[in-house]
Amino acid sequence: VGPITSGNYGHHLGGAVGLGYVPCRGESEADVLASSYEIEIAGERFAAEASLKPMYDPKAEKVRA
């Protein structure tokens, strides 16, 4: 459906995180979030979850030092 633009291990999430784009053709935000998505890696498909929120912590509330 769309390309994955980057990926890495999300230490806070305890798993892989991939960022990508899904083209919208007039669907509402609710429709985009309610749709099901999969990511194919080396021929195997994995369930994916869509989010419209930025992957950003502006108050640095989750920073651990």
C-alpha positions in Angstrom: 0.0 0.0 0.0 2.8 2.4 0.9 6.5 2.4 1.6 8.3 2.1 4.9 10.7 5.0 5.1 12.7 4.0 8.3 12.7 1.4 11.0 14.6 0.7 14.2 14.2 -1.0 17.6 12.0 1.0 20.0 13.5 0.5 23.4 10.6 2.1 25.2 8.1 0.0 23.3 10.2 -3.2 23.5 9.9 -4.0 19.8 10.4 -2.9 16.3 9.1 0.5 15.1 8.7 1.4 11.4 7.6 4.7 9.9 6.0 4.8 6.6 3.2 6.4 4.4 -0.2 5.1 3.4 -1.8 7.2 0.7 -5.3 8.5 1.7 -7.9 9.0 -1.0 -10.5 11.0 1.0 -10.9 8.6 3.9 -11.7 10.0 7.3 -9.1 9.8 10.1 -11.4 7.2 11.8 -11.4 5.1 8.6 -7.6 5.2 8.4 -7.2 4.1 12.0 -9.9 1.4 11.8 -8.3 -0.2 8.7 -6.0 -3.2 9.1 -2.4 -3.1 8.0 0.4 -5.6 7.5 4.1 -5.2 6.9 5.9 -7.8 4.8 9.5 -8.6 5.8 11.4 -11.2 3.9 8.2 -12.8 2.7 6.5 -12.9 6.1 3.6 -10.6 7.0 3.3 -8.9 10.4 0.3 -7.0 11.8 0.9 -3.3 12.0 -0.9 -0.5 13.8 -1.5 2.9 12.3 -1.1 6.1 14.2 -1.8 9.7 13.3 0.2 11.1 16.2 3.8 12.2 15.7 6.4 9.9 17.2 7.6 12.8 19.4 7.8 13.5 23.1 7.9 17.4 23.2 8.1 17.5 27.1 10.8 14.8 27.2 8.6 12.9 29.7 9.9 9.5 28.6 13.6 10.3 28.6 15.6 8.1 30.9 19.1 9.0 32.0 
